[in-house]
């Protein structure tokens, strides 16, 4: 509700600031109508208007699922050397790894396989400029660095903290969108 009111108020302020008026193009003291707009609306109003026009991609609320201890251990580790298939598979395995809780079945084996798959994926695909420039690859690369850094710092038996999990699930959503668009 607050957002709707702010957007409406900023839209009205923007419309009134750019509507034709009887004032000359430049005021007597040399201040332009744009500066008058910022004085009347204020910086916060202009920032609200720009936030409404250019929303952040990662600002969408992502629901973080609870950690699990029971899951189906994947048997499809490794690369197929087809980027779309490999990116989806690595992302799916990372989603499982992110959701594992303390004491999960075969957590250490999963972590070791996951880290090897992540390293193989990055080592192979970053050599190709057309793939390395894709948004899905760069976001997946960032996610891989986060998960691999966790494994390096804490080992394979310790689950990810809630804040890191939330960030990773946001990145997984972005990766999924990019892959669906073929980017």
N, C-alpha and C positions, 0 to 999 in steps of 0.2 A: 504494500500500500504506500509506504513512504517513497519507494522508488517511482511509482506512478506519479505521485504528487511532485516529486523533484523533476522528473522528466517533463511533465506538463508545465511547471513553472519556468524551467529553463527554456522550453520551446516558446512560450509566450514572451519571455524576455528577449530571446533571439529575434523573434518576429517583429517585436516593437523596435528593436534596435536597428533593424535593417529596412523598416518601412519608410516610404518617402515622407519627408517632413518639410516644413517651411524653413528650417535652419539652413544656412549656407553650408557648402561642402567643408569648409575649414572655418573653425570658430575664430574669434578675434585674437585670442591668445595663441593661436597656431596649433591647437589640439584637434586631432582628427576624430571623426565620429566613432572610430573603433575604440579609441581611448575613452570616449564618453560611454560607450557600451560597457567596457570593463569597470568603469566607475559606478555605473548604475546597477549592473548585475553583480559585480564583484568577481573575484578570482574563483571562489567556490562555485558560483553559478556557471561560469565558463567551464570549469573542470567537470561539473556534473553533466553539462551538455555534451562535452566531448566523450565522457564515459558512456553516455547513453548511445552515442553514435558509433563508438568504437569499443564494444565490450571485449573483455579479455576472454580468450579461449579457455583457459584453465580455471576461470571463475565459477564454472558450473559445479554444483555440489555433487560429489561422488560418494556413493554409499560404500563404506568399507565393510566387507563381510567379516564375520567373526572368524578367528583362527580355528583351524581344524587339526585333529590328530589322525583321523582316518581318511584316506584318499586312495585313489587308484594309481599305483605306481606306473608311470609311462614306460612303454617298451620301444618307442620310436625315437631314441636319441640319435644325434648326428645330423649331418647336412645332406640335402638332396641336390644342392647346387642350383636350385631354382629360387630366386630371391623371395618371391611372394610366399611360396610354401614355407621356406625356411624362416622368414620373418614371423609368419603367423605361428609356426610351431614353437619358436624360441619364446615369443610373447606368451603363448599358452602355458608353456612350462614355467615361465617366470611368474605368471599369475598363481599357479599352484604353489611355487616356492614362497611367494609373498604371503600366502594364506596359511602356511604351516605353523602350527603352534608348538609350544614346548612339549617334548615327549612324543612327537609324531612318529609314526611307523616308518622306518628306513629313512629318517630325515638326513642323516649323514651321507648315505649313498646318493640320495636325491641331490644334495648340495654339491657333491663332487661331480656327478654327471652334469648338473646344471652349469657349474663353472667351466667345465671343459667345453660344453656346447656353446656357451657365450663367447669364450675365447676363440674357438674355431670360427664362429659366425663373424665376429669382428675382424679377425685376421684375414678371412677370405674376402669379405665384401667391401672392406674399406679400400681395397686396391682399385676398384672400378669407380671412376669419377661420376658416371651417370647414376650409379646406385648410391654412392656416398653423398651425393647432393640432394637426395630425396628427403622430404620432411619425416617420413616414416623411419628412415635409417637413422637420422640424427637424433630423433626422440628415443628410438630403441637403444641407440648407443649410450645416451644419457642414462637410461634405465639400467642398462647392463653395468655401467660404471658404478651406479648406486648399489646394486645387488652384489657385484663382485667386491666392492669396497667393504660391504658388510661382512661377507664371507672371510675376507682377508683379516679384518679387524677382530671379529668375534668368533670365527669358526663356523662350522656347518650345523652345530647343534643348538645354537642360540637363535630364537625367532627375532624377526624384525620388530623394532619399536613402532608404536601406533602412528606417530608423525611421519615416519619414513614410509610406512605402508600406504598411508593416505596419498602421499605424493606419488608413489609408484602407481597406484590405481588410477590417478588422474592421467599420468603419462600413458598407461595402457589404453585408456579411452581415446587419447589423441592418436596413438599408433593405429588403433582399430579404424578410426575415421580416415586416417591417411591411406591405409591399405585398401579400404573400400573404394576410395577415389582413385586408386592406382598411382598414388604419389609416394 
